[in-house]
């Protein structure tokens, strides 16, 4: 399982599974990856797919996070990214 390193301050680093990562962070990380990486690279596509898979799991239940996306908007975002990934297969 892919993990993400969260650094919330000096010497305060935490490694989290994607499912435990706030959805706002996952969306921002996905956006950043799409802007700055080449989707022709299989490793990049795999990373984005792992993020999308984690977001899919999060959309299946109501969020208890302090910052949460509207479920309909999040599902639309996921569909958009999946369609984008299909173009590079």
C-alpha positions in Angstrom: 0.0 0.0 0.0 1.2 3.4 -0.9 2.0 5.7 2.0 2.4 9.5 2.3 4.7 11.5 4.6 2.9 14.4 6.3 5.2 17.1 7.7 3.2 19.5 9.8 6.1 21.4 11.3 9.7 21.2 12.2 10.7 17.6 13.2 7.0 16.6 13.2 6.9 14.1 10.4 4.2 11.4 10.2 3.9 8.5 7.7 0.2 7.7 6.9 -1.5 5.2 4.7 -3.5 6.8 1.9 -6.8 5.8 3.5 -5.9 7.6 6.7 -4.8 10.7 4.8 -7.3 13.6 4.7 -9.1 13.8 1.3 -8.1 17.4 0.8 -4.4 16.3 0.9 -5.1 13.5 -1.5 -6.8 15.8 -4.0 -4.0 18.4 -3.8 -1.3 15.7 -4.2 -3.1 14.2 -7.2 -3.4 17.7 -8.8 0.2 18.4 -8.1 1.3 15.1 -9.6 -0.8 15.7 -12.7 0.7 19.2 -13.2 4.3 18.3 -12.6 4.7 14.7 -13.8 4.5 13.0 -17.1 1.5 10.6 -17.3 3.3 8.6 -19.9 5.4 7.2 -17.1 3.8 4.0 -15.7 5.0 4.7 -12.1 3.3 8.1 -12.2 0.0 6.6 -13.4 0.2 3.9 -10.7 0.7 6.6 -8.1 -2.3 8.6 -9.3 -4.4 5.4 -9.5 -3.5 4.6 -5.9 -4.6 8.0 -4.8 -7.9 7.7 -6.8 -8.5 4.3 -5.3 -8.2 5.8 -1.8 -10.5 8.6 -2.7 -13.1 6.1 -4.0 -13.1 4.3 -0.6 -13.6 7.7 1.1 -16.6 8.6 -1.1 -18.4 5.4 0.0 -18.9 6.8 3.5 -19.7 10.1 5.0 -16.7 12.1 5.9 -15.8 12.9 9.4 -12.8 15.1 8.4 -12.8 18.8 9.3 -12.4 19.7 5.6 -14.5 17.5 3.2 -15.6 17.7 -0.4 -19.1 17.4 -1.5 -19.5 13.6 -2.4 -21.0 14.4 -5.8 -18.1 16.7 -6.7 -15.5 14.2 -5.4 -17.0 11.4 -7.5 -17.0 13.7 -10.6 -13.3 14.5 -9.9 -12.5 10.8 -9.6 -14.3 10.0 -12.9 -12.4 12.9 -14.6 -9.0 11.5 -13.5 -9.9 8.0 -14.4 -10.9 9.1 -17.9 -7.6 11.0 -18.1 -5.6 7.9 -17.1 -7.4 5.8 -19.7 -5.9 8.0 -22.4 -2.4 6.8 -21.6 -3.1 3.0 -21.4 
